[in-house]
Amino acid sequence: MTGEFMNQIADHVARILLELNAVTLSPKKPYRYVSGMLSPVYTDCRVLMAYPDKRREIRDFYIEVIKNSGVEFDVVAGTATAGIPHASWIADKLNLPMVYVRGKAKDHGKENLMEGIIKKGQKAIVIEDLVSTGESAINSINAVRSAGGEISHVFSIITYGFNIAEENFKINNVELTSLTSFKDIVEAAQSLNHIKQEDIKVILEWTSDPSNWGQKMGFE
């Protein structure tokens, strides 16, 4: 798969997310996350579940990019909770086993952290929807590895491109491949007239220092 074709996928996926309001940009009135951090972007890929045609497109893009990576795998692992439906659709299409990893282990029964079966030595890929810090994907990677599985690749719909995510994946010896990125989203939003030219620098500045962006921009 050429770089140009990957760029086409990135743009197409970005436009789908913007069209469905799975990603919204608001540089003038930023969103406040649970952490308290202010952000010019809000992403909710769960919206895709409501649109069968679009979610199938995303599924097929996932599969195309996964196959192009050359990674060998026996099991599809989904991150809880937003990665689970995409992992399910991918596993079903490829006729492969699936597991998913909880945000934390159950406090009853067998106290499972991972649901499903992975055998020692089996290779898995992790399916995530959004990568910010990469922590939820790393949680899934550690759970699969603890169960005896092997993982070298994570695939996501979108990545914010934070340096901390890159560092986390490098430390854990895994490679991230995303269908689109925050930068692609911003470029697509500009071409669709969702944002103004003067807003682009303000929005992109967020990825370089997300924790302090709100203060730097004078919002707090």
C-alpha positions in Angstrom: 0.0 0.0 0.0 1.5 3.3 -1.1 1.9 6.4 1.0 -0.5 8.1 -1.3 -3.2 5.5 -0.8 -2.7 5.7 3.0 -3.2 9.4 2.7 -6.5 8.8 0.8 -7.7 6.5 3.5 -6.7 9.0 6.2 -8.6 11.8 4.4 -11.7 9.6 3.8 -11.9 8.4 7.4 -11.4 11.9 8.6 -14.3 13.1 6.5 -16.5 10.2 7.8 -15.8 11.2 11.4 -16.5 14.8 10.7 -19.7 14.1 8.8 -21.1 12.0 11.6 -19.9 14.4 14.3 -17.8 11.6 15.8 -15.1 14.3 15.9 -16.0 17.9 16.5 -13.7 20.9 16.7 -14.4 24.0 18.8 -11.4 26.3 19.1 -13.4 29.2 20.4 -15.3 27.3 23.1 -13.2 24.3 24.0 -14.4 21.2 25.7 -13.5 20.3 29.2 -12.5 16.6 29.8 -13.1 14.6 32.9 -9.4 15.2 33.8 -10.1 19.0 33.8 -8.1 19.6 30.7 -9.4 21.9 28.0 -9.4 20.8 24.4 -10.5 22.1 21.0 -11.5 18.6 20.0 -14.0 16.1 21.2 -14.0 12.5 19.8 -16.6 9.9 20.2 -16.2 7.0 17.7 -19.0 5.2 19.4 -21.2 7.2 17.1 -20.2 4.9 14.2 -22.3 2.1 15.7 -25.4 3.9 14.6 -24.4 3.9 10.9 -24.0 0.4 9.4 -22.7 1.6 6.1 -20.0 3.8 7.6 -19.0 1.3 10.3 -18.5 -1.3 7.5 -16.3 1.2 5.6 -14.2 1.7 8.7 -14.0 -2.1 9.3 -12.8 -2.7 5.8 -10.2 0.1 6.1 -9.0 -1.5 9.3 -8.7 -4.9 7.6 -6.9 -3.4 4.5 -4.4 -1.6 6.7 -3.9 -4.6 8.9 -3.2 -6.9 6.0 -0.9 -4.3 4.4 1.2 -4.3 7.7 2.1 -7.9 7.1 1.6 -8.7 10.8 0.7 -12.3 11.5 -2.0 -12.9 14.1 -4.4 -15.5 15.4 -6.7 -13.4 17.7 -8.2 -10.0 17.6 -8.2 -8.1 20.9 -10.4 -5.1 21.6 -9.9 -2.4 24.2 -12.8 -1.7 26.6 -15.1 -0.3 25.8 -14.9 1.6 22.5 -12.6 -0.8 20.8 -14.9 -3.8 21.4 -17.4 -3.3 18.6 -14.7 -2.7 16.0 -12.7 -5.7 17.1 -15.9 -7.8 16.9 -16.7 -6.7 13.3 -13.1 -7.3 12.2 -12.9 -10.7 13.9 -16.2 -11.7 12.4 -15.2 -10.6 8.9 -11.9 -12.5 9.2 -13.5 -15.5 11.0 -11.0 -15.2 13.8 -11.3 -15.6 17.6 -11.7 -12.4 19.7 -10.9 -11.3 23.2 -11.5 -8.0 25.0 -9.7 -6.5 27.9 -11.6 -4.7 30.7 -10.6 -1.3 32.1 -10.0 -3.2 35.3 -10.5 -6.7 36.6 -13.9 -7.8 37.8 -14.3 -7.8 41.6 -16.4 -11.0 41.6 -16.4 -14.5 40.0 -13.1 -15.3 38.4 -12.0 -11.7 38.6 -11.2 -11.7 34.9 -9.3 -8.8 33.3 -9.6 -10.3 29.9 -12.7 -12.0 28.5 -12.4 -14.7 25.9 -9.6 -17.3 25.3 -6.1 -16.8 24.1 -3.7 -19.7 24.2 0.0 -19.5 25.1 2.0 -18.4 22.1 -0.9 -17.1 20.0 -0.3 -13.8 18.3 -2.8 -11.0 18.7 -3.4 -7.5 17.4 -5.1 -4.8 19.5 -8.0 -2.8 18.1 -8.4 0.6 19.6 -10.7 3.4 18.4 -8.9 6.5 19.7 -5.3 6.8 20.8 -4.4 9.7 23.1 -1.8 8.7 25.7 -2.0 5.0 24.6 -2.7 3.8 28.2 -5.8 1.8 27.4 -4.0 0.0 24.5 -1.0 -0.7 26.8 -3.4 -2.1 29.4 -4.8 -4.5 26.8 -1.3 -5.4 25.6 -0.2 -6.3 29.1 -3.3 -8.4 29.8 -2.8 -10.4 26.6 0.9 -10.9 27.3 0.2 -12.0 30.9 -2.1 -14.6 29.4 0.7 -15.9 27.3 -0.2 -14.2 24.0 2.1 -12.2 21.8 1.5 -8.7 20.5 3.5 -6.4 18.3 0.9 -4.1 16.7 -2.0 -1.8 17.7 -4.5 -0.5 15.1 -6.7 2.5 15.8 -9.2 4.7 13.9 -7.6 8.0 15.0 -4.5 9.1 16.9 -4.0 12.5 18.4 -0.3 12.2 17.8 0.8 12.9 21.4 4.5 12.3 22.1 3.6 10.4 25.2 1.7 7.8 23.2 4.7 7.3 20.9 6.9 6.8 24.0 4.5 4.4 25.6 4.3 2.2 22.5 8.1 2.3 22.0 8.7 1.3 25.6 6.3 -1.6 25.2 7.8 -2.7 21.9 4.6 -2.3 19.8 3.9 -0.4 16.6 0.8 1.8 16.2 -0.9 2.2 12.9 -3.9 4.6 12.7 -6.4 5.0 9.9 -6.3 8.8 10.4 -4.8 11.4 12.6 -5.7 14.6 14.4 -3.7 16.5 11.7 -5.7 14.8 9.0 -8.9 15.7 10.8 -7.9 19.4 10.9 -7.0 19.4 7.2 -10.3 17.8 6.2 -12.2 20.2 8.5 -10.6 23.1 6.7 -11.4 21.8 3.3 -15.0 21.3 4.4 -15.2 24.8 5.8 -15.8 23.5 9.3 -13.0 25.7 10.7 -11.3 29.0 9.6 -7.7 29.4 8.6 -6.9 31.4 11.6 -8.1 28.6 13.9 -5.8 25.9 12.6 -2.6 27.0 14.5 -4.6 27.3 17.7 -6.1 23.8 17.3 -2.8 22.1 16.3 -1.0 23.8 19.2 -3.1 21.6 21.5 -1.2 18.4 20.5 2.2 19.8 21.5 1.1 20.7 25.0 -2.4 19.5 25.8 -2.2 19.9 29.5 -1.3 23.6 29.3 -3.2 24.5 26.1 -6.2 26.1 27.8 -4.1 28.4 29.9 -1.8 29.3 27.0 -4.8 30.2 24.9 -6.3 32.4 27.7 -9.3 30.2 28.5 -8.3 29.8 32.1 
